[in-house]
Amino acid sequence: MPPPRTRGTALRQRLAELRGPDVPAKALDARALAALAANPGCRRRAILDGAGVNKASLASALGSPSAFGQSQFALTRGNAFEKRVKADGGAELLRLVHEKLDRGAEPPSDAQVPELTAIGPEGRTARTALALREATAAGAWTLLDHPMLSLDVAGSPAFLEPDAVVVHPDGSWTVVEIKSFPMLDGSADPAKVGAAARQAAVYVLALEGVAAHLIPPSRVRHHVLLVCPKDFSNLPTASAVDVRKQRAVTARQLARLTRVQDIADGLPEGTCFSPDLPADELTAAVESVPATYAPECLSACELAFHCRDRSRTEGAVTSLGRSVRAELGGLTTVDDVLAAAHGQAGDPEDPAVAALRRAAALRAEVLRAEQGAACR
């Protein structure tokens, strides 16, 4: 067996071949990881994200352009709000952390904001780890602005950049998420808060990896700080969000992901996902990797429209949703379901088949009753 360094080099070369010659890798972020963890059975997304393929460009080349992602207006508004929150050395941000998460500590004053500049993501990750170690040992309020963290995903490192990490005087660490959606009367849109919590949980997992290497290990707080505009103003307000549930779910889902190496080894020789390839060749390459489509993918993956069209063409019941798929047992296509419902296939002892036949009988009975009423 080749040494780990050799295996790692070979994998990086293989992933570069999958992206295509001279195609730069698109880095995974926490938003993508949260979506990836929500659908761990999708080998297609695992290999494309692991290889750093730009799925938006790929979707356009396949003829199914994506509508997924943030608008330029939302990005500009978010950047402006984040800059305001972090003004004056992060004084307002640290005040909110103290108020919402650590009132027992001394109020933050003259907090440290270490320089985290370094060459490349590996260098920035190492510099962040050093800054965290020094801040923890100093026992003072410290704000790390856009630190770089690393998380192993299916055997490949993903580099993540949270909005901020705060080191408390007691040496514990807090993840800060800054969002531009409003917090009205102290509460925000539950769906948006849930998405922010899942994203922050990815950062917590990565931060725990850094904390575990300290002697003694540091503590990563499982309450993150969500900072949003207050009501309809541009003034920041905040709320503490418990992400223990999201952290546990994300850790479990990431652990279930098929290793990128295993997927890459199973692909035909010469497989490439470069958007510059002819459409038929590119389609064949994408279809060589199985996908696990569900309607939830429409809000989380750039390839969702392409996969939905394929799923519908094949009549796969997954296009109806995961809950429907779970109820149908071994019936994997719409044709199978209809045949079972009408007594043309399936084991009558199968609970799913029995339920379908009962539903079909009830539907037929209702239709007969309606037809009879219409004739009178």
N, C-alpha and C positions, 0 to 999 in steps of 0.2 A: 504494500500500500504506500503511495507517495506521501511525503510529509505534508502537514497542513498548509504550509506556505505554498508548496507546489500546487496543491489542490485548489487553493484560493486563487492563484494566478491563472490556472486553467479555466476556472469558472468565470473570472472576469473577462478573459479572452472570448469564451463562449458567448457570454452575454453581449459583448461588443459586436460579435458576428450577428447575433439575432437582431440588434438594433439596425445594423447596416453600416457600410463603410463611411467613416467620417461623420456619423450621426452622434451628436453629444447626448449623454444620458440625462434624462429628466429625473431630478431628485425626488424621492418620496418625502411627503410632508405628513404632519400629524392628521390632517383632514383626510388624506388618501389612506393612511393606515387605519383610521377609524372605520372608513368605508370598507376597506379590505378585510378587516377583522369581522365585519358584520356579515360577510359572505365567504367564509373560509373554504368552502368546497369548490369555489370557482378557480380552476387551474389556469384558465386563460388570463384572468386578471393577475393572478400570482406571478406568472412568468413575465407578463408585459410590464408590470410594476417593478418586478425584480430586475429586469433588464434595463429599466429606465426608458422604456418606449413612451413617446409622447402620444397618449391615446386620443387626444383631440385631433392631432394631425392624421393619425391612423384612421379615425372615424370619417374624416372628410375625404380621405383617399378612397375609402370603401364606398362612398356615396351615401353615407348616413351621418351627416354632420351633427355634432353634439350641441345641445342648448344648455349643457351643464357648466356651471362656473359662476363667478361673481362678475357683475358688470364693472366697467371702468369707473363709473360714477361711485359705486359702492366702495371700490378700492381706494379711490381718492379721498372720499369722506372718512373712511377708516384710518387711513394714514394720517390725515389731519387731526383726527380725534386722539390717536395714539401719541402724536407729537405733543399735544396739549397736556395729556395726562402725565407725560414724562418730563415736562418742562421743569427748569430749576433743579436739576439733579434728582428728579423723581420725588420732590417733596410732597406733592399731593397724593401720589401713588402710595408712598410709604405711610402717610397719614391714614389713608383708607385701610391699609393692611393692619396698622396698629388698632384702629377703631373696630374693625370687623373681626379680627382674628387673634389679637394679642394685647388686650387692654391692660393686662397685668404687667407688661414690660414697660421699661422707660420709654417715653415718647421719642420717636426718631428725630435726631438732630445731628447735623454734620455726618450723614450717612456716607459710606464709601460707595463709589461707582467705579469698579476696576475696569481697566482697558482690556478688551477681549479680542483684539485684533491678532490674527495669525494667518499663516499661509495655508490655504486649503481647508476642507472640512475636518480632516484628521487633526491638523494643527489647532484649529479653533476648538475642537472637542477637548484636546489636551489642555489648552489654555483655560477653558471653562472649568475643567476638573481641578486645576491648580488654584484658580480663583475661589472656588467653593471650599477647598481645603483651607486656604489661608483665612477666608472670612469666618469659617466655623471656628478655627483656632483663636481668632481675634475676639470673638464673642461680642460683636457690635452689629448694628443694622447695616446691611450691605445690599445694594441693588445691582443685579446682573442684567444688563440691558441686551436683549437678544443673544443669550448664550447659545452654544451649540452642544447638542447631546447626541448620543449614538444609541441605537436600539437594534438588536439582532432580529431580523425578520426572515423567517424561512431560510436561515443559513447565510443571509446576506445583510451587511450593515445598512441601516437607514439613518441618515443624519437629520436631526430635527431642531427647529429653532423656535422655542416659545417666545412670547412677547417679553416676558421677564420672569426672573426667579429672585425671590427675596430671602436673604438669610437673616433669621431672627437672632437677638442677643443670646438666646439659650442654645443656639447652634442648629435649630430646626430650619427646614427649607419649605417655602411656599411657592407654588406655581401661580402666575398671574396671567389671566386671559383678558385681553382688551377687545371689545366688540363695539361696533357702531350702531347696533340696533338699540332702541330706547328702552329704558326701564321706567314704566309708567306707574306712579303711586307705589313704588317699591317692588314691582314685579314686572317681568318681561315675558315675551312669547314663550310658552313652555317648550315648543318644538325647537326654537332657536337656543334656548338654554340647554336643552338636552343634547343638541349637537355640539355646543361649546363644552359641555361636561365630558362627552366622549372624546373630544379632541384633547382636553386637558388631561384626561386619564392616560393617554398615550405619553404625554410629557412626564407624568408622575412615574410611570413604569420606567422610562428612560432614566429619570433622576434617581430612582431607587438603585439602579445599577451603579451609578457613581457613588452613592452614599454607602453602599455595601463594601466598597474598597477602602473606606476610611477606617482608621484605628483610633478610638472606637468608632463603629459605624454611626453615621448621622441619621436623623429622623426626617423623613419626607412627610409633610402634613397631607392628609387626605381631604382636607377642606381647601379648595382652591379659591382664589379671589377673582370674581367676574366683575369687570369694570365696564360700565355702559354710560351713555349720555342720560342725564336725568330729565325725565318727561320729554318736552320738545325743545330743550335747550342743548347747548354744547358743553354744559358743566358735567363733570364726571361724578358718578355715584357708583356704589359697589354692593355686592352681596357675596356672602360666603356660600359656596356650593360643595356639598359632600359628594365626592366622586368614588367612594369605595365600591359601590355596586358596578359602576362603569369600568373601574380599574380591574375588578375581578373578571368581568365578562370579557374585556379586551385581552387580558392575559390568557384566559382560557382559549379564546378564539385564535389568537396568534400562535399559541402552542399547537393548535390543530392544523395549521397551514402546512400543506405539502411543501417539502423543501424544494427550492428553486432548482437545485442541482438535479434532483430526481426528474422533474418535469423536463428540463433541458436535455437530459440524457435520453428521454423517450421521444424526442422530436426527430423527424427525418433529417438526414444530412442536407445541409444547404438551406435550411429554413431561415427566412429573414423577414422582418416586419418593417422594412424601410418603406415609407410612404411613396418613395420614388419608383417603386416597382410597378409593373403593369397590374391593372385592377384584378384580372383573373388569377395571376400568380400571388398577389397579396391576399386575396380572399382565400385561396387554398392554404396559405401559410397560417392565417388566423383560424380557419376551420380545423386545422390539424391539432389544435389544442381545445379540449372540451370546455364548454362554459356551463355555468349554472345560473341561468337567468331567472329573475323574479321581478315583479313590478317595482319593488323597492330600489332596484338598480337605476331606475330613471332619475332619481335624485342624488345618485352617488357615483355614477360611472359614465365616462364619456362614450363608451362603446355600447351603451344600453339600447339605443335605437337599432343598431345592427343586430345585436343578440336577440332583441324582441322579434324582429322580422324573421330571423331564422327559427326561433322557438315557435312562432305562429305557423310558419310553413311546415314544420315538422309535426304540428299538432300537439306539442308537449304541454302537459297540464301545469308545468311550472309557470307558464305565462299567465295563469289564473291566480297565482299567489302561493306563498309557502303554506299557508293554513289549509288551502284546498288540496295542495299536493300531499300534505301530511294525512289528510282524511281518506285519500284514495288508495293507500297501500301500494300494491304491486301494479296498479293501473297507471301507466305512465303517459299515455296519449289520449287525446279527446276521443278518437275512434274506439279505443279500448273501453272507455267509460260508457259511450253510447251503446256499444255492443253488449256490455254487461247489463246496462239498464233495461235493455229490450230482450234479455234472455238469450242472446245469440252467442254469448261467450262468458267465461268466468265461472268460478266455483260458487254454487249457491250457499255453501257454508261460510264463505268469506264474508266477514261483517261489512266490508265496503260494498261488495256486490249485492248483498241482501238489502242494505240501505238504499242503494241506487234503484233496485227493482221496486222497493216499497215506494220510493219517491215517484218513480215513473207511473206506478199504478194509481197513486193519489192524483197525479197530474191528469191522467187519462179520465179518471172519475170526475174531476172538476170540469174538464172540457165537455164531457158528455152532459153534465148537468146544465152547463151554460148553453149548449146547443139546444137542449130540450126546452129551456126557458125561452129561447129566442123563437122557437117554432110555435109556442102557444099564443 
